Amino acid sequence: MTRIIPSGNRLIPHKDFDVFYESGIRTRSITSSFYDNTTVKDALINISSDSTTENYLTIKTEPQNLKVNISADYPGKVIVDNNIIVPHPNYHNQDNLVNIYVEKYGYKKSYEINIRSQSEDVVTFINYVSGSLGEHIKSQTSQLSGSDQNIYGSYGIRNMNVWTENIDLTGIAFWNSRANNVHRGGVLISPRHILMVKHSNYHLQPGDTVRYITNDNTVVERTVQAISDFSSHDKVIGLLNSDVPNTIKFYKIIPSNWEDYLSIFDNSEVPTIHVNKSRKIFQRYRVQKYSDYYSLVHKTADINSGEIITGDSGQPFFHIINGELVLLSVNTSSNTSPGVSDVISDINSRMTSLGGGYTLTTVDLSEFNNYGP
């Protein structure tokens, strides 16, 4: 039985009966503490609260045996012994108006009451479950034990001690002719197409040259033949004058239904692999997804980490899946970047219009648990 706290406040809506009511911020303890581990889709989480409380409003009649009808136009109401309890919804710290109706002899009176909640559960990510994509990505990155972030040693010579070890980095641009430096990075999304950023004209232009370096330190140079940008997305697609050889890697992307395989929690720390303008590669943690469009939010990691700074725009970042880099986006700001997988059709359309005979290749996730939409 729910405990009712009586009130001394009185309303007289009709001469034949009195209604006592209690309103405002009142709390009743559900339990002194609450802890529960539960699996949600691909993750084990803990839900806890040290003082789970809930706001409510009660209306009671006096005398108690007076037969009146009490109702409310509010979901989740509980009526106990002709008293009504109206809990606040689960969106917390917001005002909420409730209409209460008291009726006798065909007479109905409405009371509009404002209630407010101040309680909130704490949800803590524990780990991803076995067979999930999240577990796989974290495992793949944790197996890389090195610490040297330099992709190259001396000019054009690959660093054999880079912490990503045998991960193929050849599709990440080494040099370009615009400003004669590594700024305005471009990453290969096909043997003939590169992905860049649009903002501040921070991308290569037709006639610029770009260089990639094979694993045996052979330089492969191509010229940007044409570009196509987006009106509402910070991306530019470039067409090279010819295909790069198969000794240069182009990168698959994560598919548009990735959320069927992977949930992102603010403390789940899914590793992302980033490149910067100084030809370094480092780790960050992906921690959130915005709802309007696929904007990847990331923060510094515990090891092999780095900050995104001015000049890093256009440099790519990835997940590691089955020993390969899978492209998520290119850097557009210090901690957020609109992703590639939400605009696959738009990118494919631009690649087709530019020519070259290629479209995006998505990574196959069928070996991982699919949890559905």
N, C-alpha and C positions, 0 to 999 in steps of 0.2 A: 504494500500500500504506500502510495506516495505521501510524504509528510506535508501537511498544509500549515503554513504559518498564518494565523489569523490577523486581521487588520482592524483598526478602530475607525477607519474612514467610512463615511456613510453617504450614500446617494439615495434620494427618494424619487424614483421615476414615476410612481403611481401611488395613490393614497392607500391601496389595499396591501402593499407589501414593500418591504425595505430590501435594498441590496447593499451588502458590504463588499468592498473591493480592495484589492491590494495591487499596486502597480509600481513602476519605476525599476531601478536596479536592485533586484533581490537575487540572491544565489542560494542554491541548494547543492550540497555535495553529493555527487554520484558515487564516488569512492575516494578515499584519501590518496590513492595512486592507481595508475593504470598502465600496464605494460603488455604489449602483445606483438610477437613476431609473426609476420604473415607474408606469404608470397604474392606479389602483384606482378602479373605478366612474367617478366624475365628477371625480377629482382626480389630478394629477401629484404624486407624493411621492418623496422620497429616503430610502433605507434605508442607513444607514452604521454602521460600527464601526471604531474605530482599533485595537482589540485583541480581535477576536472570539474568545472562548475557550469551551470546553465541558468540563464535568466528565465523568469517565468512571471505570469500574472495570474492571480486567483480571483474568482468571483464566487461569493457564497450568499445564500439567502438566510434571513433571520425571521422567524424561527427556522430551525433546520428542517422541520417536516413540512414546510410550505412547498406545495408542488408547483414549481414554475419550470419553464423550459429555458435552458441556458445554452447558447451556441456561439460559434465564432466562424468567421469566414477565413480561416487560417489553417493550412495543412499542418499535420503533426500535433494537433491539440489532443489533450488528454482530459477526460471528465471523470472525476472521482467523487462519489457521494454528492452529486449535483453541483460540484465545484469544477471550474474549468482551469486548466493549466495550459498556458500557451508558450511553448519553448521558442526561443529565437532560432532561426535557421543556422546552417553551418558556415555561412559567410559571416565572419566575426567583426566586431567593432563597427557595426553599422546600425543606424536607427531603423526601426521598423514599426509601421502603424498596423494595429489590429483592431478590427471592428468586433465588439462583443454585443450579443443580442440577448435581452432578457424579456420573456413573454409570459403573460397571464391574462386570462379572460379575453384573448384576442388583441391585447394591447402589447406592442413591442417597442422597446426602447433600445437605441443603439448608443454604445459608448466607444469612442475612438481612443485607444491607449497607445502610447509610444513606449516601446521597450528597447533595450540595448544590451548587447552581449559583450563580455570582455574575456571570454575563455577561448583557448585554442590548443589543439593537440599538437604535439611535436612528432614529425615523421623523420626518421633517420634511416638512411640507406646503409645496409650491412654489406651485401655483395650481390653480384649477379649469379644466377643459378647455372648449374652445369648444362652445357649444350647451347647456351645463349651466345649471341654475337658480342654482347658486352663483356662476358667472361673471356671470350677469345681475344678481343682487342687488348684488354688489360694484360692478358697472359703473354701475347706476342711482344708487347713493348717491354714487359718486365724481364724477358729473357735476354734483352740487350744490355750487356754489363759494362760497356766502355764508358768513357767520359769525355773524350776529345770531340768538340763540336765542329771543328774545321773540316769542310768537305775536301779541301785541297791543301797540299803542302805548298811547295813553290808553284809558281804560275803554271797552270795547266796540268799539274801532276796530282793525281788523286791521293788523298791521305788514306793510307791503309789502316790507320788506327781510329778512324771516325767511329763514334759510339754506335751508329746504326749498322755497323758491320757489313753484312752482305746484301743489304737492301739496295736495290738498283736506283741510283739517283741521277742517271744520265739524262733524263728528260727535263731536268731543271736547268734553265738557261745559265750558262757560265759568264757570258759577256754579251754586250750589244754596243752598237756604234753610236747610239744617242747619248751624248754627254761623255762618251768613251768610258763608261763604267757599268757596274752591274745593276744600277738603278733601272726602274721600269722593267721588272722581271717578267718573264713569260714562261709558262709551263706547257708542255706538249699534251694535247688531248686527242691527237691523232698523229700519224706520221707526217701530216702537213699542216696542222692547225695548232695555234697557240692561244692560250687564255691569258688575258691581261685585265687590269682595272681601267675604268673610264675616268674617274674623278681627276680634276686638275690637269687633264691631258697627260696623265702619268702612264703613258703606254707608247709602244713603238709605232712608227708611221711607215707608210709605204716607202720603200727605198732603204730603210734601215737594215743593217745586218745583225744577225744574232748567232752566237756560237754555243754549241753543246760539245761535251767531251765524253768519249767512250770510256769504258772501264780499262782499256789498255792505253788510255791517254791520247787517242787520236782525235784531233779537232775536226768537228763537222760544222761548217758555216752555211747559213742560208740567208736569203733576202726576203724581207716582208713584201709581199706582192700587193696585198689589199687588206683592208680591215672592215669590220662591221660592228657597230656598238648597239647598246640597248638604250631605249629612251627612259626606262624606269628601273634599271638594274645596273649596278656598278660593275659592268663587265664589258670587255671588248674582245672580239674574236679576230685573230690574224691568220692570213693565208700565206704560207711560205711558197717560194718559187718552185720548189720540188720536194719530194718526200725525203725525210731523213732515213738513213739505213736502219736495218733491224738491230744494229748494235746500240742504237739510241732508243730509250724507253719512252713510250707514250703511256699516259696513265688512265686507267679505268676510273669511273666515278661510282659513288654509292647510289643505288637506285632510288626512285621517288617514293617507294613504299618501305623505306628503311625503318620507319617507326613500327612496322609489323614485327621487326626483329630486335629493336633496340629502344629502350626507354632511357631518357636522360633525366637524372635527378641532380639537384644542386650540390650534392656532396658525393656523387657517384664517381667523379674524377675519371672520365673516359679519356685515355691518352690521345693527344693529337701531336703530329710531328710537323714542325714549322721550319721554314727556311727564311733567312733574312738577307739583306742587301750585301752583307759582308761575307757571303758564302759560308755561313754557319748553319747548322741544323740543330734544333733543340726541341724539347718537349714542353707542351702545355696541357692543361686539363679542360676538356669540353664539359660545360656544366649546365647549359640551359639552351632552350630553343624558343624563340619568339613565335607567337601565333600567327602574325600577319603574313609573314613569309619566312622561309627557312633561313633564319639568321643564327649563325653559330656563335655562341658566347663561350669564351674560354678565359682561363686564368693561369697564373704561374703554377708550375708543377713542383713536386718535392725534389726531384733530381733532374739533371741535364736540362734545366729550364732556361728561359730567356724572356725578355720583354719585347713587344712589338713597338718599334720606334719610327719616327718620321724617316721616310726613305725605303721602308720595308713593303710599301704598297705594291701589290702585284705578285709578291712572292707567295708560293703555294703552301698549303698545309693539308695534312692527310690523316687517315687512320692506317694502321698496318693490319692487313687481313691476309692470312696464308702467306706470310713472308713478302708481301708486295705492298707498296704504297697505293692507297686508294684515295683519289682526290676528293676533298670536301669543298674547298673554295680557295680563293687567293686573298691575302691580307688587304683589308680596306680601312681598318682602324685598329686601335690598340687592343681591343678585346672582343670585337664583333665583326662578322663578315657574312653577307648574304650568300647562301650556299648555291651549289650548282644543280643539285638534283631537283629543285623545285622549278627550274626553267629548262629542263631537258629538251622539250619540244622547240622552244625558242632558239636554243643554241643549235640544235640540229638544223633548223630552218636557215639560220645564218651560215652554218658550215656548207650546206647545200648551195645556197645562193653564191657564196664565195667561190665554190668549185673545189676540186681536189678529190672528190669521190668518197668522202668519209663522213660518218656521223659518230656521236659519242658511243663508247662501249661501257656498259654498266657491269659491275662485278656480280658474279653469281653467288647469292646468299642461301641457296637451297639446302646446303648442308647444315644450316643452323635452324634452331627452333623458330617457327613462324607463329606468332601469337595473335595474328589478325589485327584488324583496325581497332 
